[in-house]
Amino acid sequence: MIVAAAALPGEGGRWLLQKRPAGGDMAGLWEFPGGKVEADEGPVDALIRELHEELGIGIAARDVAPLTFASGLAGPRDLLLLLYHVATWSGDVTALHADEIGWFDTASIARLAMPPIDYLLLDSLRERSRG
Ligand SMILES: Nc1nc2c([nH]c(=O)n2[C@@H]2O[C@H](COP(=O)(O)OP(=O)(O)OP(=O)(O)O)[C@@H](O)[C@H]2O)c(=O)[nH]1
């Protein structure tokens, strides 16, 4: 499974994470917004679709750039997680899908309960926060 996810930058080196809804897969864990890349779409198209569905924001492909990726097992499934930096967007970020959203610096992200693969993304996110 390929998943496209977004690193959305906020004030002071913070990034947006959302808490997966109760009752579902990996309930209560914090993650980067995004979702599965469907068979008929590319990863950036999937990201644009998912961010509209989950956060109600509009992003343009020209504002999306690869940041890093990680791979491993997510439960029984083999997952490739593509993390994209999203420079700008239109509309206000709204939690349409998540139980909660928040803006966290990388030290705080490291202390959140996340799917295991997400911890592998943190080095690149730290570098990007300094840049
Ligand atoms: N969006 C997102 N998904 C992640 C992250 N880390 C991680 O392991 N995942 C996993 O990647 C998959 C993302 O698919 P999805 O967001 O479409 O999940 P979903 O609820 O539709 O999955 P489901 O239909 O199998 O329950 C989930 O299994 C999720 O747990 C992350 O940082 N962001």
The ligand as an SDF file (V2000), in Angstrom:
LIG
                    3D

 33 35  0  0  0  0  0  0  0  0999 V2000
   -2.5200    9.4310    6.5200 N   0  0  0  0  0  0  0  0  0  0  0  0
   -1.5940    8.7510    7.1830 C   0  0  0  0  0  0  0  0  0  0  0  0
   -1.6470    7.4000    7.2430 N   0  0  0  0  0  0  0  0  0  0  0  0
   -0.6790    6.7760    7.9240 C   0  0  0  0  0  0  0  0  0  0  0  0
    0.3860    7.4820    8.5500 C   0  0  0  0  0  0  0  0  0  0  0  0
    1.2150    6.5710    9.1520 N   0  0  0  0  0  0  0  0  0  0  0  0
    0.6960    5.3360    8.9240 C   0  0  0  0  0  0  0  0  0  0  0  0
    1.1610    4.2620    9.2960 O   0  0  0  0  0  0  0  0  0  0  0  0
   -0.4580    5.4610    8.1780 N   0  0  0  0  0  0  0  0  0  0  0  0
   -1.2940    4.3380    7.7600 C   0  0  0  0  0  0  0  0  0  0  0  0
   -1.5380    4.4080    6.3830 O   0  0  0  0  0  0  0  0  0  0  0  0
   -2.8940    4.0710    6.0830 C   0  0  0  0  0  0  0  0  0  0  0  0
   -3.5390    5.3020    5.5160 C   0  0  0  0  0  0  0  0  0  0  0  0
   -4.6570    5.0100    4.8890 O   0  0  0  0  0  0  0  0  0  0  0  0
   -5.9710    5.8930    5.1200 P   0  0  0  0  0  0  0  0  0  0  0  0
   -5.6800    7.1320    5.8760 O   0  0  0  0  0  0  0  0  0  0  0  0
   -6.6420    5.9280    3.8220 O   0  0  0  0  0  0  0  0  0  0  0  0
   -6.6180    4.9770    6.1440 O   0  0  0  0  0  0  0  0  0  0  0  0
   -8.0560    4.4330    6.1750 P   0  0  0  0  0  0  0  0  0  0  0  0
   -8.5730    4.8520    7.5120 O   0  0  0  0  0  0  0  0  0  0  0  0
   -8.8040    4.7310    4.9590 O   0  0  0  0  0  0  0  0  0  0  0  0
   -7.6440    2.9060    6.1820 O   0  0  0  0  0  0  0  0  0  0  0  0
   -8.6330    1.7250    6.2570 P   0  0  0  0  0  0  0  0  0  0  0  0
   -9.6810    1.9800    5.2240 O   0  0  0  0  0  0  0  0  0  0  0  0
   -7.7620    0.5380    5.9520 O   0  0  0  0  0  0  0  0  0  0  0  0
   -9.1160    1.7600    7.6770 O   0  0  0  0  0  0  0  0  0  0  0  0
   -3.5340    3.6760    7.3960 C   0  0  0  0  0  0  0  0  0  0  0  0
   -3.4070    2.2870    7.5810 O   0  0  0  0  0  0  0  0  0  0  0  0
   -2.6670    4.4080    8.4050 C   0  0  0  0  0  0  0  0  0  0  0  0
   -2.6460    3.8100    9.6640 O   0  0  0  0  0  0  0  0  0  0  0  0
    0.4170    8.8960    8.4740 C   0  0  0  0  0  0  0  0  0  0  0  0
    1.2920    9.5930    9.0160 O   0  0  0  0  0  0  0  0  0  0  0  0
   -0.5910    9.4900    7.7780 N   0  0  0  0  0  0  0  0  0  0  0  0
  1  2  1  0
  2  3  2  0
  2 33  1  0
  3  4  1  0
  4  5  2  0
  4  9  1  0
  5  6  1  0
  5 31  1  0
  6  7  1  0
  7  8  2  0
  7  9  1  0
  9 10  1  0
 10 11  1  0
 10 29  1  0
 11 12  1  0
 12 13  1  0
 12 27  1  0
 13 14  1  0
 14 15  1  0
 15 16  2  0
 15 17  1  0
 15 18  1  0
 18 19  1  0
 19 20  2  0
 19 21  1  0
 19 22  1  0
 22 23  1  0
 23 24  2  0
 23 25  1  0
 23 26  1  0
 27 28  1  0
 27 29  1  0
 29 30  1  0
 31 32  2  0
 31 33  1  0
M  END
$$$$
